[in-house]
Amino acid sequence: MKSASGQGFELSEKKRELLAALLREEGLEPQEDSIPRRVSDGPVPLSFAQQRLWFFDQWEPGSIVYNLPSALRLQGPLNVSALERAFNEVLRRHEACALPSDS
């Protein structure tokens, strides 16, 4: 089994069977394949959230009303390496940031 970053991790056979059973219980089938990249052949439809933002901007252009700033304080040691790997994985998988040859 591979993680989202492509690095392997191993589950014992018993844990793999348990995970599959839990997924089926939730109505999901365990999958080995990753989500394929979308073929870029034109504009992508907006998500519901994007449509909502577009609507609010049409209603009151330039308004900051929809933005809700917030802050969160985390305490404890920071695993910089894990944080860097997480950000790199988001960038690697994000369609807008991925290089054309990246798959």
SULVEN-V503717 format. One line per field, one symbol per residue. burial: + if it has 9 or more other ideal C-beta (glycine too) atoms within 8 Angstrom, else -. A space follows every 50 residues. Layout:
burial=???
//
This chain:
burial=---------------+--++--++-------------------------- +-++-++-------------------------+-+---+-++-----+-- ---
//
